[in-house]
Amino acid sequence: MKDLMGMMKAAQEMKGRMEEFQNSLEALRIDGRSGGGMVSVTLNGKGELQGLSIDPTLFKEDSVEVLEDLIVAAHNDAKGKLDLEIAQKSQDITAGLPIPPGLKFPF
């Protein structure tokens, strides 16, 4: 019975940490870059685009496709970094809980 009570207490603590983590995502900022930094994007912790910066030399009529590709690449860079950051923070939150192998967090 003590194990069950311990698990329930740990789950309550994790719930509190998870709520704090969810609230902190709004303030989290992750930058992604492409084209050697000529294009950069900023995402918040919820994956919402917060900023976009484009080097003015890319504003040429014949380089529209290149610019579009660089924007997508910068976004994907930021999204990859964001996913990694969230995975690491989630792992910290669930440390010590007996989560079955193969079950990913957040659930």
C-alpha positions in Angstrom: 0.0 0.0 0.0 2.9 2.3 0.7 4.1 2.0 -2.9 0.7 3.0 -4.2 0.6 6.1 -1.9 4.2 6.9 -2.9 3.2 6.7 -6.6 0.2 8.9 -6.0 2.3 11.5 -4.2 4.9 11.4 -7.0 2.1 11.8 -9.6 0.7 14.8 -7.8 4.2 16.4 -7.7 4.7 15.7 -11.4 1.3 17.2 -12.1 2.4 20.4 -10.4 5.7 20.5 -12.3 3.9 19.8 -15.5 1.6 22.7 -15.0 4.5 25.0 -14.3 6.2 23.7 -17.4 3.2 24.3 -19.6 3.0 27.9 -18.3 6.7 28.4 -19.0 6.3 27.3 -22.6 4.8 30.7 -23.6 8.0 32.5 -22.5 10.4 30.0 -24.1 12.1 31.3 -27.2 13.9 29.1 -29.7 15.7 30.5 -32.7 16.3 28.6 -36.0 18.6 29.7 -38.8 19.3 28.9 -42.4 21.5 30.2 -45.2 24.3 30.9 -42.9 22.1 33.1 -40.7 20.5 35.0 -43.6 17.1 33.8 -42.5 16.1 33.3 -38.9 12.9 32.5 -37.2 11.9 32.5 -33.5 9.3 30.1 -32.1 7.8 30.1 -28.7 7.5 27.0 -26.6 4.1 26.2 -28.1 5.6 26.2 -31.7 4.0 29.5 -32.6 6.1 31.8 -34.9 7.1 34.8 -32.9 9.6 36.4 -35.3 11.1 36.3 -38.7 14.3 38.0 -39.9 15.5 38.0 -43.5 18.7 39.5 -44.8 17.7 42.2 -47.3 20.1 40.9 -49.9 17.7 38.0 -50.4 15.0 40.3 -51.7 15.6 39.7 -55.4 13.0 38.8 -57.9 14.9 35.8 -59.2 15.5 34.4 -55.7 12.0 33.9 -54.4 12.2 30.1 -54.4 15.5 30.2 -52.5 14.0 32.6 -49.9 11.0 30.3 -49.5 13.2 27.3 -49.0 15.4 29.2 -46.5 12.4 30.2 -44.4 11.1 26.6 -44.3 14.6 25.4 -43.4 14.9 28.0 -40.6 11.5 27.0 -39.2 12.4 23.3 -39.3 15.7 24.1 -37.5 13.8 26.0 -34.7 11.2 23.2 -34.5 13.8 20.5 -34.1 15.5 22.5 -31.3 12.2 23.1 -29.7 11.2 19.4 -29.7 14.6 18.5 -28.2 14.2 21.2 -25.5 10.7 20.0 -24.6 11.8 16.3 -24.5 14.7 17.2 -22.2 12.5 19.2 -19.8 9.8 16.6 -19.9 12.4 14.0 -18.9 13.4 16.1 -15.9 9.7 16.4 -14.9 9.1 12.6 -15.0 12.4 11.6 -13.4 11.9 8.9 -10.8 8.4 7.9 -12.0 8.0 4.3 -13.2 6.9 5.1 -16.8 6.7 2.0 -18.9 9.2 1.7 -21.8 7.8 3.0 -25.1 5.3 5.3 -23.4 6.2 8.9 -24.4 5.7 12.0 -22.3 3.7 14.2 -22.5 1.0 11.6 -22.8 
